[in-house]
């Protein structure tokens, strides 16, 4: 069967392997979910995971459709410039290791709102934190679900918009089941399971490719340059960034978002609470760095091999466009069986990531908004978990609708936009709260709402949404902001707003004492498990 056809491989084989993987993960979720008895179990898996286990889960949480499908596709189409997505994201984990992991674990309980409200006025800060978490989670969900829709459409030969929308709805429904049944414990075990599958599959495909080229990477690069219409330009910078001054600025903006984004994503931050102490949180990030770095090396080989053996033109004409590079390569190498395995692993990857995002968004609303704002901390844990499950259903539906709109977009680009919004909304407040004594509620609100609003507005009026053939709305043109990624504007502005609000806003009651207590807790972990009932109202 030609790779240029609308479907690849045998739909029957693909469905069989998909079904086996889905059933296996559902068994894991149901078995793990039986132990969910408290809010701590549902939100943080009872803090019962080791640093190594959580590190693998962190890698599983992060190695999403963007890492496997999106970056492989970007490398296949844009060569050197496509790899830049991976480099920026990988560096971002050093920020998480040095600035966030240990301190966050010592000062929070379930959500980012716990950290910020420790030394500030509880209600407004928790509201801002929940708003940011819900927004970033939905944006990230859209990217993952859009990737799943393109993948399944490729394997089943579904090209009609209605058919792809139905596929996305099915993916979203399965994701909701994961969250409602398994909670954080079930989601974590699925992420550990799929991270191992993803890394092993990446090793197999990479070794297979290198074997075909005599384990000579130069030969692979030469074949890719010969196959690509861009020729040797594929191997150097400039195909996507660097051709104009504007594209250079866009790359700087993307890099800033990629570096600060991982440590700002709510589902990554929440995972630091699933381990018993700060030492294990730090070890989690070390494990994640090694696993993610190794996998990105495999993605480089896979994306380059897709150029050499499949060709960018065939990739871009397939359902899912650039996101289909890795599955098409698998079909070229090993036929229907390898294609089915690679696609099923990618599908499991997406399911695990969207489940983590959904439980984070639902936990933030239930814990920060419902329990601590609406009920003022006076709510039964069982009721709080029930509200979290209801929120998960609503968030899942929003992700499904957004994924339908984003069909065909490169998921790596979509994730970079989520990184920019997350870094603009969360990173300044986290850094200031942990390390600046003068920081106050006004600074937090200005930073979070201001950075978030600017980032979202610039995304809406950017070429990512309209005004270009690759936009979400290619037939519309209301873009006035010239950059695809808003990070270079929104992130520094958010830091500035946080500083100005802290200088000119009124001091929080007893703020100096609370900062001193928070500093001791952040550095030593003393009292880290104590309830946050003393937060300022």
C-alpha positions as CSV (number, residue, x, y, z in Angstrom):
1,X,0.0,0.0,0.0
2,X,1.3,3.4,-0.9
3,X,2.1,5.8,1.9
4,X,0.4,8.5,0.0
5,X,-3.0,6.9,0.5
6,X,-5.5,8.2,3.0
7,X,-4.9,5.2,5.4
8,X,-1.8,3.4,6.3
9,X,-1.6,-0.3,7.2
10,X,-4.6,-2.5,7.9
11,X,-7.3,-0.8,9.9
12,X,-8.2,-4.2,11.4
13,X,-4.6,-4.7,12.7
14,X,-4.5,-1.2,14.0
15,X,-7.8,-1.4,15.8
16,X,-6.7,-4.8,17.4
17,X,-3.4,-3.4,18.8
18,X,-5.1,-0.2,19.9
19,X,-7.8,-2.2,21.7
20,X,-5.2,-4.4,23.5
21,X,-3.3,-1.3,24.7
22,X,-6.5,0.5,25.8
23,X,-7.7,-2.6,27.7
24,X,-4.4,-3.0,29.4
25,X,-4.3,0.6,30.6
26,X,-7.9,0.4,31.8
27,X,-7.0,-2.6,33.9
28,X,-4.2,-0.6,35.5
29,X,-6.5,2.3,36.1
30,X,-9.3,0.2,37.7
31,X,-6.9,-1.7,39.9
32,X,-5.1,1.5,41.1
33,X,-8.4,3.4,41.5
34,X,-9.7,1.0,44.1
35,X,-7.4,2.5,46.7
36,X,-8.7,6.0,46.4
37,X,-10.4,6.6,49.7
38,X,-9.3,10.2,50.6
39,X,-8.7,13.5,48.9
40,X,-5.0,12.9,49.2
41,X,-5.4,9.6,47.5
42,X,-7.3,11.2,44.6
43,X,-5.1,14.3,44.2
44,X,-1.6,13.1,45.0
45,X,-1.8,9.2,45.2
46,X,-1.3,9.4,49.0
47,X,2.3,10.7,48.4
48,X,3.3,7.1,48.0
49,X,5.6,7.2,45.0
50,X,9.3,7.1,45.1
51,X,11.5,9.6,43.4
52,X,12.4,7.1,40.7
53,X,8.8,6.1,40.1
54,X,7.7,9.7,40.0
55,X,10.6,10.6,37.7
56,X,9.4,8.0,35.2
57,X,5.9,9.3,35.5
58,X,7.1,12.9,35.0
59,X,8.8,11.8,31.8
60,X,5.6,10.1,30.9
61,X,3.7,13.2,31.7
62,X,6.0,15.4,29.6
63,X,6.8,13.0,26.7
64,X,3.5,13.7,25.1
65,X,2.1,13.9,21.6
66,X,4.3,17.0,21.1
67,X,7.4,15.2,22.0
68,X,6.8,12.0,20.0
69,X,4.6,13.1,17.1
70,X,5.1,16.8,16.9
71,X,8.8,17.1,17.3
72,X,9.5,14.1,15.1
73,X,7.3,15.7,12.5
74,X,9.0,19.1,12.9
75,X,12.4,17.5,12.5
76,X,11.2,15.6,9.4
77,X,9.9,18.7,7.7
78,X,12.2,21.5,9.0
79,X,15.3,19.5,9.9
80,X,17.6,21.4,12.2
81,X,15.0,24.0,13.1
82,X,12.6,21.2,14.2
83,X,15.1,20.0,16.7
84,X,15.1,23.4,18.4
85,X,11.7,22.6,19.9
86,X,13.3,19.7,21.8
87,X,16.4,21.6,23.0
88,X,14.5,24.4,24.6
89,X,12.1,22.1,26.3
90,X,14.9,20.0,27.7
91,X,16.7,23.0,29.1
92,X,13.5,23.9,30.9
93,X,13.9,20.9,33.2
94,X,17.0,22.5,34.7
95,X,14.8,25.4,35.8
96,X,12.4,22.9,37.4
97,X,15.3,21.2,39.2
98,X,17.1,24.3,40.5
99,X,14.2,26.7,41.2
100,X,10.9,24.7,41.7
101,X,10.9,21.1,42.6
102,X,12.2,21.0,46.2
103,X,10.8,24.3,47.3
104,X,7.3,23.6,45.8
105,X,7.1,20.2,47.5
106,X,7.9,21.7,50.9
107,X,5.5,24.7,50.8
108,X,2.4,23.2,49.0
109,X,-0.1,20.5,49.6
110,X,-2.1,19.8,46.5
111,X,-2.0,22.7,44.1
112,X,0.0,25.8,43.2
113,X,-2.6,27.8,45.0
114,X,-1.5,26.3,48.3
115,X,2.0,27.8,47.7
116,X,0.8,31.3,46.8
117,X,-1.8,31.5,49.5
118,X,0.6,30.5,52.3
119,X,1.8,34.1,52.7
120,X,-0.9,36.1,50.9
121,X,-4.6,36.7,51.0
122,X,-6.1,33.3,50.3
123,X,-9.3,34.0,48.3
124,X,-8.0,36.3,45.5
125,X,-4.7,34.3,45.0
126,X,-6.4,31.0,44.9
127,X,-8.9,32.3,42.4
128,X,-6.1,33.5,40.1
129,X,-4.2,30.2,40.5
130,X,-7.3,28.2,39.6
131,X,-8.0,30.4,36.6
132,X,-4.4,30.0,35.3
133,X,-4.5,26.2,35.9
134,X,-7.7,25.7,34.1
135,X,-6.7,27.9,31.1
136,X,-3.2,26.3,30.7
137,X,-4.6,22.8,31.1
138,X,-7.3,23.3,28.5
139,X,-4.8,24.7,26.0
140,X,-2.5,21.8,26.5
141,X,-5.4,19.4,26.3
142,X,-6.4,20.8,22.9
143,X,-2.9,20.1,21.6
144,X,-2.9,16.5,22.8
145,X,-6.4,15.6,21.7
146,X,-5.8,17.2,18.3
147,X,-2.7,14.9,18.0
148,X,-4.7,11.9,18.9
149,X,-7.4,12.7,16.3
150,X,-4.8,13.1,13.5
151,X,-3.1,9.8,14.5
152,X,-6.3,7.7,14.5
153,X,-7.5,9.4,11.4
154,X,-4.3,8.3,9.7
155,X,-4.6,4.7,10.8
156,X,-8.3,4.3,9.9
157,X,-8.3,6.4,6.8
158,X,-10.8,8.9,8.2
159,X,-10.4,12.1,6.2
160,X,-13.9,13.8,6.7
161,X,-14.1,16.5,9.4
162,X,-17.1,14.8,10.9
163,X,-15.2,11.5,11.2
164,X,-12.2,13.1,12.8
165,X,-14.4,14.9,15.2
166,X,-16.0,11.6,16.2
167,X,-12.5,10.2,16.8
168,X,-11.6,13.1,19.0
169,X,-14.8,12.7,21.0
170,X,-14.0,9.0,21.6
171,X,-10.4,9.9,22.8
172,X,-11.8,12.5,25.1
173,X,-14.4,10.2,26.5
174,X,-11.7,7.5,27.3
175,X,-9.6,10.2,29.0
176,X,-12.5,11.2,31.2
177,X,-12.9,7.5,32.3
178,X,-9.2,7.4,33.3
179,X,-9.6,10.4,35.6
180,X,-12.9,9.6,37.1
181,X,-11.9,6.0,38.0
182,X,-8.2,6.1,38.6
183,X,-7.5,9.5,40.2
184,X,-3.8,10.5,40.5
185,X,-2.7,7.0,41.5
186,X,-4.2,5.3,38.4
187,X,-3.0,8.1,36.2
188,X,0.5,7.8,37.5
189,X,0.8,4.1,37.0
190,X,-0.5,4.6,33.4
191,X,2.1,7.2,32.9
192,X,4.9,4.9,34.2
193,X,3.6,2.1,32.0
194,X,3.4,4.2,28.9
195,X,6.8,6.0,29.5
196,X,8.5,2.6,29.6
197,X,6.7,1.6,26.4
198,X,7.5,4.8,24.7
199,X,11.2,4.7,25.5
200,X,11.5,1.0,24.5
201,X,9.6,1.6,21.3
202,X,11.9,4.6,20.5
203,X,15.0,2.5,21.1
204,X,13.7,-0.2,18.8
205,X,12.8,2.2,16.0
206,X,16.0,4.2,16.4
207,X,18.2,1.0,16.4
208,X,16.3,-0.3,13.4
209,X,16.9,2.9,11.5
210,X,20.6,3.1,12.4
211,X,21.0,-0.5,11.4
212,X,19.8,0.3,7.9
213,X,22.4,2.9,7.6
214,X,25.2,0.9,9.1
215,X,25.0,2.8,12.4
216,X,26.4,5.8,10.6
217,X,24.4,8.9,11.4
218,X,26.2,10.9,8.7
219,X,24.8,8.5,6.1
220,X,21.3,9.0,7.5
221,X,21.7,12.8,7.3
222,X,23.0,12.5,3.7
223,X,20.0,10.4,2.7
224,X,17.6,12.9,4.4
225,X,19.2,15.8,2.5
226,X,18.9,13.9,-0.8
227,X,15.3,13.1,-0.2
228,X,14.1,16.5,1.0
229,X,13.2,19.2,-1.5
230,X,15.2,21.6,0.6
231,X,18.4,19.6,0.0
232,X,21.4,20.5,2.3
233,X,19.4,23.4,3.8
234,X,17.6,20.8,5.9
235,X,20.8,20.2,7.9
236,X,21.3,23.9,8.9
237,X,19.3,26.6,10.5
238,X,16.8,28.7,8.6
239,X,14.1,26.6,7.1
240,X,11.6,27.7,9.8
241,X,13.5,30.3,11.8
242,X,16.2,32.7,10.7
243,X,15.1,33.6,7.2
244,X,13.9,37.0,8.3
245,X,14.5,39.2,11.3
246,X,11.0,38.6,12.4
247,X,11.5,34.8,12.4
248,X,14.6,35.2,14.5
249,X,12.6,37.1,17.1
250,X,9.9,34.5,16.9
251,X,12.6,31.8,17.7
252,X,13.8,33.7,20.7
253,X,10.2,34.0,21.9
254,X,9.7,30.2,21.4
255,X,12.9,29.5,23.3
256,X,11.9,31.6,26.2
257,X,8.5,29.9,26.5
258,X,10.1,26.4,26.1
259,X,12.7,27.0,28.8
260,X,10.3,28.5,31.4
261,X,7.3,26.5,30.3
262,X,7.9,23.0,31.7
263,X,8.4,24.3,35.3
264,X,5.2,26.4,35.0
265,X,2.8,23.7,33.7
266,X,0.2,22.9,36.4
267,X,0.2,19.1,35.8
268,X,4.0,19.0,36.2
269,X,3.9,21.1,39.3
270,X,1.2,18.9,40.9
271,X,3.3,15.8,40.3
272,X,5.9,17.0,42.9
273,X,3.2,16.4,45.6
274,X,3.0,12.7,44.8
275,X,6.3,11.9,46.6
276,X,6.8,11.9,50.4
277,X,9.5,14.6,50.7
278,X,11.5,17.2,48.9
279,X,14.5,14.9,48.4
280,X,12.3,12.5,46.4
281,X,10.9,15.5,44.4
282,X,14.5,16.5,43.5
283,X,15.3,12.9,42.5
284,X,12.2,12.9,40.4
285,X,13.5,15.7,38.2
286,X,16.9,14.1,37.9
287,X,15.3,10.9,36.6
288,X,13.1,12.8,34.3
289,X,16.0,14.8,32.8
290,X,17.9,11.6,31.9
291,X,14.9,9.9,30.4
292,X,13.6,12.9,28.5
293,X,17.1,13.8,27.1
294,X,17.7,10.2,25.9
295,X,14.3,10.1,24.3
296,X,14.9,13.4,22.4
297,X,18.0,11.9,20.9
298,X,15.8,9.0,19.6
299,X,13.3,11.5,18.2
300,X,16.1,13.2,16.3
301,X,16.9,9.9,14.6
302,X,13.2,9.1,14.0
303,X,12.4,12.5,12.5
304,X,15.5,12.4,10.3
305,X,14.8,8.9,9.2
306,X,11.2,9.9,8.3
307,X,12.7,12.5,5.9
308,X,15.1,10.0,4.4
309,X,12.7,7.1,4.0
310,X,9.3,8.6,3.7
311,X,9.8,12.2,2.5
312,X,8.4,15.5,3.7
313,X,5.9,15.8,0.8
314,X,4.3,12.4,1.6
315,X,4.2,13.3,5.3
316,X,2.5,16.7,4.8
317,X,-0.2,15.1,2.5
318,X,-1.2,12.5,5.0
319,X,-3.9,12.9,7.6
320,X,-2.4,14.6,10.6
321,X,0.2,16.3,8.4
322,X,3.6,16.6,10.1
323,X,2.3,14.7,13.1
324,X,2.2,11.5,11.0
325,X,5.9,11.3,10.4
326,X,6.7,8.7,13.1
327,X,3.8,6.4,12.2
328,X,4.6,6.6,8.5
329,X,8.3,5.7,9.3
330,X,7.2,2.7,11.4
331,X,5.1,1.5,8.4
332,X,8.0,1.9,6.1
333,X,10.3,0.0,8.4
334,X,8.2,-2.9,9.8
335,X,4.9,-2.9,8.0
336,X,1.5,-3.1,9.7
337,X,2.7,-4.7,13.0
338,X,5.3,-2.1,13.8
339,X,3.0,0.7,12.7
340,X,0.2,-0.6,15.0
341,X,2.6,-0.8,17.9
342,X,4.1,2.7,17.4
343,X,0.7,4.2,16.9
344,X,-0.8,2.4,20.0
345,X,2.1,3.6,22.1
346,X,1.6,7.2,20.8
347,X,-2.1,6.8,21.5
348,X,-1.4,5.6,25.1
349,X,1.0,8.5,25.5
350,X,-1.7,11.0,24.6
351,X,-4.3,9.3,26.9
352,X,-1.9,9.4,29.9
353,X,-1.0,13.0,29.4
354,X,-4.5,14.3,28.9
355,X,-5.6,12.3,32.0
356,X,-2.9,14.1,34.0
357,X,-3.9,17.5,32.7
358,X,-7.6,16.8,33.5
359,X,-7.0,15.7,37.0
360,X,-4.8,18.7,37.7
361,X,-7.5,21.1,36.4
362,X,-10.2,19.4,38.3
363,X,-8.2,19.4,41.5
364,X,-7.4,23.1,41.2
365,X,-11.1,24.0,40.9
366,X,-12.3,21.6,43.6
367,X,-9.5,22.4,46.1
368,X,-8.8,26.1,45.4
369,X,-12.2,27.4,44.3
370,X,-14.9,25.2,45.8
371,X,-13.3,24.1,49.0
372,X,-11.2,27.2,50.0
373,X,-13.2,30.0,48.4
374,X,-16.8,29.0,48.1
375,X,-16.9,26.8,51.2
376,X,-14.1,28.7,53.1
377,X,-12.3,25.5,53.9
378,X,-15.3,23.8,55.5
379,X,-16.1,20.9,53.2
380,X,-16.0,17.2,53.6
381,X,-13.1,15.5,51.6
382,X,-15.6,13.2,49.8
383,X,-17.6,16.2,48.6
384,X,-14.5,17.9,47.4
385,X,-13.5,14.8,45.4
386,X,-17.0,14.6,43.9
387,X,-16.7,18.2,42.7
388,X,-13.3,17.4,41.2
389,X,-14.8,14.6,39.2
390,X,-17.6,16.8,37.9
391,X,-15.0,19.4,36.9
392,X,-13.0,16.7,35.1
393,X,-16.1,16.0,33.0
394,X,-16.4,19.7,32.1
395,X,-12.7,20.1,31.3
396,X,-12.7,17.0,29.1
397,X,-15.6,18.4,27.1
398,X,-13.8,21.7,26.6
399,X,-10.7,19.8,25.5
400,X,-12.7,17.8,23.0
401,X,-14.3,20.9,21.4
402,X,-10.9,22.7,21.2
403,X,-9.3,19.5,19.7
404,X,-11.9,19.5,16.9
405,X,-11.0,23.1,16.0
406,X,-7.3,22.3,16.1
407,X,-7.3,19.3,13.8
408,X,-4.2,19.2,11.5
409,X,-2.1,21.6,13.6
410,X,1.4,20.6,14.6
411,X,1.0,19.6,18.2
412,X,4.5,20.9,19.1
413,X,3.5,24.4,18.0
414,X,0.3,24.2,20.0
415,X,2.1,23.0,23.1
416,X,4.6,25.9,22.7
417,X,1.7,28.3,22.9
418,X,0.5,26.5,26.1
419,X,4.1,26.9,27.5
420,X,4.0,30.6,26.8
421,X,0.7,31.1,28.6
422,X,1.8,28.9,31.5
423,X,5.2,30.7,31.9
424,X,3.5,34.1,31.7
425,X,0.8,33.3,34.2
426,X,2.7,31.1,36.7
427,X,6.5,31.4,36.6
428,X,6.9,35.0,37.9
429,X,4.5,34.4,40.8
430,X,6.2,31.2,41.8
431,X,9.7,32.6,41.7
432,X,8.7,35.8,43.5
433,X,6.7,34.0,46.2
434,X,9.5,31.6,47.0
435,X,12.4,34.0,46.9
436,X,11.3,37.6,47.3
437,X,10.3,38.9,50.7
438,X,8.5,42.1,49.4
439,X,6.2,40.1,47.1
440,X,2.5,40.5,48.0
441,X,-1.0,39.7,46.9
442,X,-1.3,42.7,44.6
443,X,1.9,41.7,42.8
444,X,0.7,38.1,42.4
445,X,-2.7,39.2,41.0
446,X,-1.1,41.7,38.6
447,X,1.4,39.2,37.4
448,X,-0.9,36.3,37.0
449,X,-3.9,38.0,35.4
450,X,-1.8,40.5,33.5
451,X,0.6,37.9,32.0
452,X,-2.2,35.4,31.3
453,X,-4.4,38.0,29.6
454,X,-1.6,39.5,27.4
455,X,-0.4,36.0,26.4
456,X,-4.0,34.8,25.4
457,X,-4.8,38.0,23.5
458,X,-1.5,37.9,21.6
459,X,-2.1,34.2,20.7
460,X,-5.6,34.9,19.5
461,X,-4.4,37.7,17.3
462,X,-1.3,35.9,16.0
463,X,-0.6,33.8,12.9
464,X,-1.1,30.7,15.0
465,X,-4.9,31.4,14.9
466,X,-5.5,33.3,11.6
467,X,-3.9,34.9,8.6
468,X,-1.7,32.0,7.3
469,X,-2.2,28.6,5.6
470,X,-1.1,26.8,8.7
471,X,-3.3,28.8,11.1
472,X,-6.2,27.2,13.0
473,X,-8.6,29.4,11.0
474,X,-6.8,29.6,7.6
475,X,-9.7,31.3,5.9
476,X,-9.8,34.2,8.4
477,X,-7.3,37.0,8.9
478,X,-7.5,39.1,12.1
479,X,-3.9,38.7,13.2
480,X,-2.1,42.0,14.1
481,X,0.6,40.4,16.3
482,X,3.4,39.2,14.0
483,X,4.9,36.5,16.1
484,X,3.5,32.9,16.4
485,X,4.6,32.7,20.1
486,X,4.0,35.6,22.5
487,X,6.5,34.6,25.1
488,X,9.0,37.3,24.4
489,X,6.4,39.9,25.3
490,X,4.1,38.3,27.8
491,X,6.7,36.6,30.1
492,X,8.9,39.7,30.8
493,X,5.8,41.8,31.2
494,X,4.4,39.4,33.8
495,X,7.7,39.6,35.8
496,X,7.4,43.4,35.5
497,X,3.8,43.5,36.6
498,X,4.6,41.3,39.6
499,X,7.4,43.7,40.7
500,X,5.3,46.8,40.2
501,X,2.3,45.4,42.1
502,X,4.5,44.4,45.0
503,X,6.1,47.9,45.2
504,X,2.9,49.9,44.9
505,X,0.4,47.5,46.4
506,X,-0.5,47.4,50.0
507,X,1.4,45.1,52.3
508,X,-0.2,41.8,53.3
509,X,-1.1,41.4,57.0
510,X,1.7,39.7,58.8
511,X,3.5,39.2,55.5
512,X,7.0,39.4,56.8
513,X,6.4,36.7,59.5
514,X,4.7,34.4,57.0
515,X,7.6,34.8,54.5
516,X,10.1,33.9,57.2
517,X,8.0,30.8,58.0
518,X,7.7,29.9,54.4
519,X,11.4,30.3,53.9
520,X,12.2,27.9,56.7
521,X,9.7,25.4,55.4
522,X,11.0,25.6,51.8
523,X,14.6,25.0,52.9
524,X,14.1,22.4,55.6
525,X,10.7,20.8,55.0
526,X,9.7,21.4,58.6
527,X,5.9,21.4,58.9
528,X,5.4,20.6,55.2
529,X,2.6,18.2,55.9
530,X,0.6,20.5,58.2
531,X,-2.7,21.7,56.8
532,X,-2.9,25.2,55.4
533,X,-5.8,26.2,57.5
534,X,-3.8,29.2,58.8
535,X,-3.7,30.9,55.4
536,X,-4.6,34.5,55.3
537,X,-8.3,35.2,54.5
